């Protein structure tokens, strides 16, 4: 399953994407709001986990102009406070920050999630991760509630499908 935006091709992650993903996973700044950086072995395990979630899971966000991996974005099944949810997740290589790519990719996945018939999509965000909060807000998400997930305090942002829209 592949989505296209003005600047991005959003395609399933491939084994060859590991080098690009390691630019994210080995960067302490990019991984600041996660448990920590990942070794190459941990990155490979993450890649395999994402590939196993098909048709969901994080997908490669590839620049259409030159085929460069810019990051990852997609829909991830999650359980939050006993409810099954579908999360829009995104994480980009730092040199691609500030270009609107995460917003572009997240909006495409929001629209796809609604086209699949989902009435609500969420993002799970560390309260200190202001750039991720801004992406969520730009695609119409609003703070829904705060909870504990992944062993820490997080904010749940949500967007509802517009009346008469999608699916």
C-alpha positions in Angstrom: 0.0 0.0 0.0 1.5 3.3 -1.1 0.3 6.9 -0.7 1.6 9.9 -2.6 1.7 13.5 -1.5 3.0 16.6 -3.3 6.6 15.9 -2.1 6.5 12.4 -0.7 6.0 8.7 -1.6 4.7 6.9 1.5 5.5 3.2 0.9 6.0 0.1 3.1 9.4 -0.1 4.8 11.9 -2.3 3.0 15.0 -4.0 4.4 17.2 -1.5 2.5 15.7 1.4 4.6 17.6 0.4 7.7 20.6 2.8 6.9 18.2 5.7 6.6 16.3 4.7 9.7 19.5 4.5 11.7 20.0 8.3 10.9 17.0 8.7 13.1 17.6 5.9 15.7 21.2 6.9 16.4 20.5 10.6 16.8 20.0 11.5 20.4 18.1 14.7 19.5 15.7 12.8 17.2 15.2 10.2 19.9 15.0 12.6 22.8 11.3 11.9 23.5 11.7 8.1 23.1 13.3 5.7 25.6 16.7 6.3 23.9 18.7 5.7 20.7 18.7 2.3 19.1 21.6 0.1 18.0 21.6 -1.3 14.5 20.3 -4.6 15.8 17.4 -2.8 17.6 16.7 -0.8 14.5 16.5 -4.0 12.4 14.1 -5.4 15.0 12.0 -2.2 14.8 12.0 -2.5 11.0 10.8 -6.1 11.1 8.1 -5.2 13.6 6.8 -2.4 11.4 6.8 -4.7 8.3 4.8 -7.3 10.3 2.0 -4.7 10.9 1.1 -4.6 7.2 -1.2 -3.0 6.0 -0.7 -0.7 9.0 2.6 0.2 10.6 5.1 3.0 9.9 5.9 3.4 6.3 8.9 5.0 4.6 8.5 8.7 3.8 10.6 9.0 0.6 11.3 12.3 -1.2 9.7 12.0 -4.6 12.4 14.3 -6.2 15.3 12.0 -5.5 14.2 8.9 -3.6 15.9 9.8 -0.4 14.4 8.4 2.8 13.3 11.4 4.9 11.6 9.6 7.7 8.7 7.3 8.6 5.0 7.8 9.1 2.0 5.6 9.2 -0.9 4.1 11.2 -0.1 2.0 14.2 -2.7 -0.1 16.1 -2.5 0.9 19.8 -4.3 0.1 23.0 -4.9 3.3 25.1 -6.8 3.1 28.4 -8.4 -0.2 27.4 -9.6 1.1 24.0 -8.3 0.0 20.6 -7.1 3.0 18.7 -5.3 3.8 15.5 -2.3 6.1 15.9 -0.8 8.4 13.3 2.9 8.1 14.1 5.8 10.1 12.6 9.5 10.4 13.0 11.8 12.1 10.5 15.6 12.4 10.0 16.7 15.7 11.6 18.0 17.3 8.4 14.4 17.1 7.1 12.8 18.8 10.1 11.2 22.2 9.7 10.2 21.6 6.0 6.5 20.5 6.7 7.2 17.0 5.6 5.9 15.4 8.8 2.7 17.4 8.5 2.3 16.5 4.8 2.8 12.8 5.6 0.6 12.8 8.7 -2.2 14.5 6.8 -2.1 11.8 4.1 -2.3 9.1 6.7 -5.2 11.0 8.5 -7.1 11.1 5.2 -6.4 7.4 4.5 -7.5 6.4 8.0 -10.8 8.2 7.5 -11.2 6.6 4.0 -10.8 3.2 5.7 -13.9 4.1 7.8 -12.1 5.1 11.0 -14.1 7.8 12.9 -11.2 8.9 15.1 -7.4 8.8 14.9 -5.0 9.6 17.6 -1.3 10.5 18.2 0.5 9.6 21.4 2.9 12.4 22.2 5.4 13.2 25.0 4.2 16.5 26.6 7.6 18.0 26.0 7.7 17.2 22.3 6.5 20.6 20.9 7.3 19.9 17.3 5.2 16.7 17.3 2.4 18.6 19.0 2.5 21.2 16.3 2.3 18.6 13.6 -0.7 17.0 15.3 -2.4 20.4 15.6 -1.7 21.3 12.0 -3.6 18.2 10.9 -6.6 19.0 13.0 -5.8 17.1 16.2 -6.6 18.5 19.6 -5.6 17.4 23.1 -8.0 14.7 24.1 -6.6 13.6 27.4 -3.5 12.6 29.3 -2.6 9.1 30.4 0.2 6.7 31.1 1.6 4.7 28.1 5.0 3.1 27.4 5.8 3.6 31.1 5.5 7.3 31.1 3.1 10.2 31.1 1.8 11.1 27.6 -0.8 13.2 25.9 -3.4 11.8 23.5 -4.2 14.0 20.6 -7.2 13.1 18.5 -9.0 14.1 15.3 -12.5 13.1 14.5 -13.7 12.3 10.9 -15.8 15.2 9.6 -19.5 14.5 9.4 -20.2 12.9 6.0 -16.5 12.6 5.3 -14.4 9.5 4.5 -15.3 5.8 4.3 
